[in-house]
Amino acid sequence: MIPSYVWSILSIANYAVVALVILHILRTRRNPRGMLVWILTLLLLPFLGLLLYLLVGETPIRRRVRRRRRRRRKIESGLAQQTAVLASAFDGREQRETPNAHLAMMQLATRISDTVVTHGNEVDVYHDAERAFLALSLAIESARSHIHMEYYIYA
């Protein structure tokens, strides 16, 4: 049989660790409902709440983040090689007929975004929604493999 003072010491230690875990929960960005559930679980289930948090709480999230980082590291080298090959084949700065004003803008874009400006691209700006959707539907109908689109809404 365990003496009562041991239970008291264990309870005090549990609540001290729970207080630290609650501070950690409050510092991390999470869904407020999830934070409240974890805090109530830690406070209302003395030893079990801490055990549940250690098993289910933070660890799976970190595991997912590590998995994503590993996947990203695997593809980064291949992606860098592909980008270099495409950049050398389609470098827009080496076009002879490019006006000087465009060259300056291309150099600025390259410095800011750390990407290569390529030739063979087209940008259409529409101020009218009807014309934009008509052009979009025509582009989709005439596409052979895929379409890249970007939308910007300026207020």
N, C-alpha and C positions, 0 to 999 in steps of 0.2 A: 504494500500500500504506500502510495506517495504522500508525504506529509503536505499539509495545507500551505506552508510557506513556499514550497517548491512551485505549487500552482500559482501562487501570488507572483513569484518571480517570473515564471513563464508568461503570465498574463501581462505583466508590466513590459517585458521584453517584446511580446507580440504587439502591444499597442504602440510601443516606440518604433518598431519596424513599420507598422501600419501607418503611423504619422509620416514617416519618411516616404513611403510609397504613395500616400495621398498627395504629398507635396510634388512628387514626381509626376503624378497623374495630372495635377493642376497646371504644371508647367508645360506639358506636352499638348499639342493641338489635337483635339479630338472632338467627336460629337458630344455635346453637352449631356445628352441622355446617357450615353455610354459611360461618361465620366461619373455621373451621379450613381449609376448602377454599380460601378466598381467601388466607389467610396462607400455606399451603403452595404455592399457585400463584405467589404473589409471590416467595417465597424460592427455589423450585426452577426457575422459568423466568425468568431474570434480566430481560430486557427485554420479553419477550413477556407475562409475567404482569402487569406494570404497564400495558402497552398494553391487555390484555384487561380489567383492572379499570376503566380509564378509559372503555373503550367499552361495557362491559356492566354493571359493578358498581353504582355509585351513581346514575348518570344516569337510567336508566329509572325507578327508584323516584321520584326527584324529579319526573320528567315526569308520572307518574301522579298524584302529590300536587297538582301545579300544575293538572292537568286537572280534578281533583275540586274544587279551590277555585274555578276558573273557573265550573264548572257550578253550584256552590252559590251563587256571587255572582249568577248569572243568575236563579235562582229565588227568591232571598231577598226581592227587592222585591215580586214578585207574591204571595209567601206572606205577607208582612207586610200587604199590602192585603187579602187574603182573610181573614186573622185579624182585622183591624180591622172588616171588614164583619160577620163572624160574631159578634164580640164585642159589637158594638152591637145586633145583632138578638137575641142570646140571653144578654144579661148577666144573670146570676143574682142580682146584688146589688140589682137594682131590683125584685125581686119583693116585693109588699106583705106576703104571708103568711109570709115567712121569719122564723123566731124570731131574737132577738138573739144567742143563743149560736151559731147557724149563721152569722150575718153576721160575727161576730168571727173564726170559723174561716175563712170565705171570704176575708176581708181578709188574714189571715195567709198563706193559701195563695197569694194573688195577690202579696203582697210577696216571699215566698220563691222562688216559681218563675217570676215575671215572666210569668204567663199569666193569662188571664181565666177566671173561674169562670162556667160557663154553666148554664142551667136545662134541664130535659128529660132529664137523665141519671139513670141508676139504677145502684146498686152493691149487689151481693149478696155476702155473706160466708158461706162454707160451712165448717163445721168437720168435716164428714163427707164422705169421698171419694165414697161411693155417691150421696148427694144431689147433690153437685157435678157428677158425670158425668151423672146423670139430667137435671138442669137444663141442662147444656151440650148434651146431645143434643136436648132439646126446643127450645132456642133455635136450634140449627142447622136443625132441621126447619121452624121457623116463620119463619125469616129471609126477608125480601123482597129485600134487596140485599147486606148484609154484616154482620159481627159484629166488634166490638172487644173483646178480652179481655186481662186482665192477671192474672198469677198471682204470688202472694207466698207464700213458705213461711217460716214463722217457727219456729225451733227452740226 
